[in-house]
């Protein structure tokens, strides 16, 4: 299945198309069978009695046009459909369809928050030659916002640093350290700062692992591995409530399938578990298109 992105804001749906329709952060799905989940392919959400508040043309998927649409948050799913959180659909949707769903969510959220100019307050309109908003009063142009964030797996003598953050809905969940890049920083500086601030440790040999768009917060997650270089864990008590070093055979609850956090943890397990290539750097496993894969073992899909 191939996706060809496009930004033709003049495109109108005149036939069957993919409709990625969101009520808040929930996506409208169909169930062709009890075991399968799909995205509606219809002429327009109004065919199902649904009213769209915003719309973004995404491109063509498997030869059909596809649109993202914002529905009212109190929308009721028509018979034969349901609203479901995007995170819970990983592994149930085709991977390309899942990626386009994430793109749709990110663009709809951008569209909602850029109806007016941040400089003069004037109304904005879609640009015709690129995916951007232009102010009709002062001409300020805004493109979809992407916030870079770093996420890092730190290794110390065959053990992985994992931490529990107070924001996690699962009170038993642990993950690798992550945080947003601040102005003036490069990615490696952000890795070092986040670790100093949140757990008071130093690292060395920072190596790039992979990246992942994260549509829920409009982020680009950039993954790294690093080696422990000094310091003892001191949780900041605000962001991080508890952190510790874990061996591959004694992991706590960890993030769910598909997240780059899980890919980093699975890479650690492959490299350092019994029978693994202990002592080597963590390596991500790649799909033919270059995207990382992850083992579908226990984990919280809502992380």
Buried (B, 14 or more C-beta within 10 A) or exposed (E): EEBEEBBEBEBEBEEEBBBBBBBBBBBBBBEEEEEEBBBBBBEBBEEBEBEBBBBBBBBBBBEEBBBBBBBEEEBEBBEEBEBBEBBBBBBBBBBBBBBBBBBBBBBBBBBEEBEBBEEEEBEBEBBEEEBBBBBEBEEBEBEBEEEBBBBBBBBBEBBBBBBBBEEBEBEEBBBBBBBEBEEEBEBBBBBBBBBBBBBBBEBEEBBEBBBBBBBEEBBBBBBBBBBBBEEEBEBBEEBBBBBBBBBBEEBEBBBBBBBBBBBBBBBBBBBBBEEBEEEEBBBBBEEEEEBBBBBEEEBBBEB
